[in-house]
Amino acid sequence: MGTGPKLGDPHFEAWDEEDSMIMAWLWNSMILEISDTCMFLATAKDIWNAIQQTYSKARDAAQVYEVKVKNVAAKQGDKTVTEYANQLKSLWQELDHYRVIKTKCPEDAAILKDFIEQDRVYDFLVGLNPEFDQVRIQILGKQEVSCFNEVVALIRREESRRCLMLNPQNTDSSAMVAGSGNNSATNMERVLVSGNGRSSQPKTQNRDYKDNLWCTYLQQNGATPQEIGSLNQEEVERMRSLICNLDKPAGTGSLAYSGKFPFSIGLNVSDITFANSWVIDSGATGHMTHSPNIFSTYFSCSSNRKIATADGSLTTVAGIGDVKISPSLILKNVLHVPRLTMNLISIQKLTQDLHCNVVFYHSHCVFQDEDSGRMIGHARERDGLYYLKAPSQSNITKGKSSHSFVSEDFSFNKEKVWLHHRRLGHPSFRVIKILFPSLFKGLDVEHFHCEVCELAKHKRVSFPISNKRSFIPFYLIHSDIWGPSPIPNITGAKWFVSFIDDCTRVTWIFLLKHKFDVSTVLPNFCSMIKTQFGVNIKRFRSDNAKDYFNQVLTPYFQREGIIHESSCVNTPQQNGVAERKNGHLLNSTRSFMFQKNVPKSFWGEAVLTTAHLINRLPSRILGFKSPMDILSTFYPNLHTTNNLVPRIFGCVAFVHVHNQNRGKLDPRALKCVFLGYSSTQKGKKTGVPESVQVQDFNPNSENEVTISNPSLQSKSHVNNDDQDLPIVVRKGIRECTNQPLYPLTHFLSFKKFSPSHRAFLVSLNTISIPTTVSEALTDEKWKQAMNVEMEALEKNKTWELVKLPTGKKPVGCKWVYTVKYRADGSIERYKARLVAKGYAQTYGIDYQETFAPVAKMNTVRVLLSLTANYNWDLQQFDVKNAFLHGELEEEIYMEVPPGYDNNLAAHIVCKLKKALYGLKQSPRAWFGRFARVIITMGYRQSQGDHMLFIKHSSSRRLTALLVYVDDIIVTGNDDKERQVLNQCLAKEFEIKALGRLKYFLKYVTDLLKETGKTACKPASTPIDPNLRLEEAENDATVDKEMYQRLVGRLIYLSHTRLDIAYVVAYRVLQYLKGTPGKGILFKRNGGLVLEAYTDADYAGSTIDRRSTSGYCTFLGGNLVTWMSKKQNVVARSSAEAEFQAMAQGVCELLWLNIVLEDLKIEWDGPMRLYCDNKSAISIAHNPVQHDRTKHIEIDRHFIKEKLDNGWICTPYVSTHGQLADILTKGLSSSVFQSFVSKLGMVNTYSPA
């Protein structure tokens, strides 16, 4: 595909025709999404180069690695030598495609080829089964190793020799041939024969079968099995010789046996009811029947067409054809085998030909169409086999079937139907069926198609109504050109072009003097979108107007990568969004002009005003939100309004005349007409009617507005007519009753975030979450999410439907709904999850043990601090349906999911086979499997936190993986290992990369909304410094349930908010109102130091006089752990209370030491333990034992040992620098804010 001849060359026309044909081949060979991107490329070479650059995987290191892994893991196993060799050849060919090796000369290429050939011979020999060891030794013992093909030939000959010696019969496929035996039907079972013709029973048992072989044909002619088996040796040898001389069979079948076997067949031909039935067979390679009378089409076969049974005997195939069991169940290529006694349906061939699914139940099986799910067949179980009832033999005449298309009665009825159709003037066949119902017995109306009716009555198919919109703005732009107007606008324009965003439905209107001006306006519009919103338009949809297809716009679309979609010829409905928008614009434009008798020359200003207002009015398509409101959710900084009060189009407006433009006695205002709003200035557009009189505008009908300065003023004077209205109407609602004194917006700002993260935060509360199943089923999006979840559960085989056993009690289940967002704030998907009500399980019956794979939040913060200090990359992954990967050991029954139990019988429940969200043992089952997979990859669990998995490479690089239920955090400095980890996890589990971690304040705002504190007055501290906690008397007005829920949510919030760790008072909500976005900032501080601050509030509790201990630890200057807890015993002195706090701080430092040693992270110097009590420090260093220290002897020895080992040091810190004070008592506002700042907490949402 080189460069072709130029235009004007004699060969150009022929080349252009061939090039166009190749381009068509390339387009037709691609999927639609790829071909659309190449539709406007000039030549086939351009298309080929573009696709090669985008999708070629040559020199792809990841692909080379994957193929190498498969090559190393390839073993022969149960495959034949040919299959094993072909597998390796396929891998090597793929490897050669991805890895291109260039040599400098032909000699080097030949040497490299021989080296690769020998290397691959060794790979092939390594994977062979041990039974070929002798041949392998012979090959390797040669002086020169043979080429690959010769080695494969040697191994194949050895394989053939072994097969011949062990089992002389070998066929390629199998079928089941049924016959009668001596056993009764109730004691018979089906015989399954493997594809290679060997019985599944041991060889010792197969020897006994030789005496039990008998011939179906001789038995049908009156011979008994004893007579059949009494053949002399000469007859047996003659028969064996005859069989050996026959042609190779086309298929195989299992042999029917009689006598006492370890197993028996399951067909009873003595049962007259099922004599003409079809047996559903999973082992047959094709459909087979013994009856020639049921074929609808039939072709004879040559005499050498045979099928082979399991013992090697052959049966002749007399013919082949189609059998129609029902209008929806037609068997193709059915073999006519006269010696069969039953009809067989091959499941494999049935599902392949009819594209259907076969579902087996204990009493029956059904055939369902894959696309529609409609049942096309039904078979019942009898004596261990499934029978499909065939047409009654009474309806079959000699040589013909009542179910075939050659039926004389059906043919006669068809002719009568067509005759009445022509006589009565071609009415619909449904009308004829009403008039002559007897003619349609066995016939379907849908099978009649009249060409004359198509020509005479043909109508266009109705266009489906679609409310689908793009998920992100400017992904698709609709456009249409309106005009020409019979009267030009005052600017000379006769046309206007509209651009509508598919996602937000925001509309832009541009007036055009000439229709071809769209070639200039469209590129300018795209440039404006890119500059103002930072995105490129992906698709552009219009009709087939030639102004969109010219020498300017077509190259522009190709250059910018914009896909131009156009409607079909004479099909404006496909551009319906733009067409309907133009209709809406013109309807409102006419209304504006009619109400004030505005001259038609102002139609352009009326259209622009209409577009301005429509963009700000609610729309039903947008959920009764305005287009600008939808756009502002994606771009919060967008100014959607200029604060100008709407005015009536065409009303009188008085515009102020400035001093420099008037004399002392000239009018101070100019009487004008209001003509809309400016898009670039904060003002209104007005016009001076010079060619028409003012009364033509009907100014006295509604003299609404007087504008003294349109560029500054945005409020109107009150009309005198309003003075007669009630004062309530004239004054309206006072602002003090409409707005809170302390709105939440005064304490929130998104200015510090990127536009994408800002859009993500704004969109979190835009979707309402259903609380009941009935509510969710009314919305198609939630209904689809529930269906997706059910499909995932069925694909995973999570349960099976059974009848509830006696004495068993099922657990309930419920649906939980949520919305998943993308990073830019757009909705990714609606998610519904089925959760079992595990709280109803009983210990010892439904579960034995529980386990929650939840990482310590302290470990999470340690990894965050290390990530900030070492500049590691921190990624988050989510395991989709994680709990469904675990296997259950207990027997658990669950109720049928709500919304899917309508068509099931009573007492039908789900017997769980896999773990499900909500079960008490689900986390244990999931984590058990996950841990096994991770450990086999070379990771080990940390001793400090078993949810932390660590791996060190040979180059001393680190990869850390932390598990929090089904969320995974991965960090470290080994980028290659992280890529391998992602690939391995993707193979074992269905994971989803969530990108970098995000933090948002939705939890705090939801907490304020739930407690009704969104408008409360904020507080500077979470607790009054003078408040002492004590027991309160029972108060009936306190909602205990709400208070307990509030405490639980505050405890969860304290994982990131140390400033509320000590607080239990209700005042904390007022503090959160003022600081909703405060959190810990992890940053690089230079050096990695372990520090801890410990403090105690001596006898602070007025109830039992116990002290409160508190400590906080820093790693690399970042706060990682803290605790505020009441001591277990009463301290007899402040030194004792402080000493107990020191012991707890030392324990926390030792835990950090364990985690860092597992990570092999080194820190600077000994661990520092800061304390503001000199007596406690002296007790730690003083080895003298006396009465003052006897009761804390264990803690003293514990701390003294760590001091002597040099692990810790205890420097003194003054009370003003004791950061742990915030965890033991209430502080004043100034001290509290100072400590919070020193702890590294910042308010990321602060407006300042």
Buried (B, 14 or more C-beta within 10 A) or exposed (E): EEEBEEEEEEEBEEBBEEBEEBBEEBBEEBEEEBBBBBBBBEBBBBBBEBBEEEEEEEEBEEBBBBBBEBBEEBEBEEBEBEEBBEBBBEBBEBBEBBBEEEEEEEEEEEEEEEEBBBEBBEBBBEBBBEEBEEBBEEBEEEEEBBBBEEBBBBBBEBBEEEBEEEEEBBBBBBBBBBBBBEBEBEEBBBBBBBEBBBBEBEEEEEEEBEEBBBBBEEBEEEBEBEEBBEEEEEEEEEEEEEEEEEEEBBBBBBBBBBBEBEBBBBBBBEBEEBBBBBBBBBBBBBBBBBBBBBBBBBEEBEEEBBBBBBBBBBBBBBBBBBBBBEEBBBBBEBBBBBBBBBBBBBBBBBBEBBEBEBEBEEEBBBBBBEEEEEEBBBBBBBBBBBBBBBBEEEEBEEEBBBBBEEBEEBEEBBEBBBEBBEEEEEBBBEEBBEEEEEBBEEBEEEEBEBEEBEEEEEEEEEEEEEEEBBEBBBBBBBBBBBBEBEEBBEEEBBBBBBBBBBBBBBBBBBBBEBBEBBBBBBBEBBEEBBEEBEBEBBBBBBBBBEBBEEEEBEEBBBEBEBBBBBBEEEBEBBBBBBBBBBEBBBEBBEEBBEBBEBBEBBBBBBBBBBBBBBBBEEBEEBEEBBBBBBBBBBBBEEEBEBEBEEBBBBBBBBBBEEEEEBEEEEEEBBBBBBBBBBEEEEBBBBBEBEEEEBEBBBBEEBBBBBBEEBEEBEEEEEEEEEEEEEEEEEEEEEEEEEEEEBEBEEBBBBEBBEBEBBBBBBBBEBEEEBEEBEEBBEBEEBBEBBEBBBEBBEEBEBBEEEEBEEEEEBBBBBBBBEBEBBBBBBBEEBBBBBBBBBEEBEEEEBBEEBBEBEBBBBBBBBBBBBBBBBEBEBBBBBBEBBBBBBEBEBEBBBBBBBBEEEEEEEEEBBBBBBBBBBBBBBBBBBBBBBBEBBEEBEBEBBEBBBBBBBBBBEEEBBBBBBBBBBBBBBBBBBEEBBEBBBEBBEEBBBBEEBEEBEEBBEEBBEBBEEBEBBEBEBBEBBBEEEEEBEEEEEEEEEEEEEEEEBEEBBEEBBEBBBBBBBBEBEBBBBBBBBBBBBBBBBEBBEEBBBBBBBBBBBBBBEEEEBBBBBBBBBBBBBBBBBBBBBBEEEBEBBBBBBBBBBBBBBEBBBBBBEBBEBBEBEBEEBBBBBBBBEBBBEBBEEEEEEEBBEEBEEBBEBBBEBBEEEBBEBEEBEEEBBBBBBBBBBBEEEBBBBBBEEBBBBBBBBEE
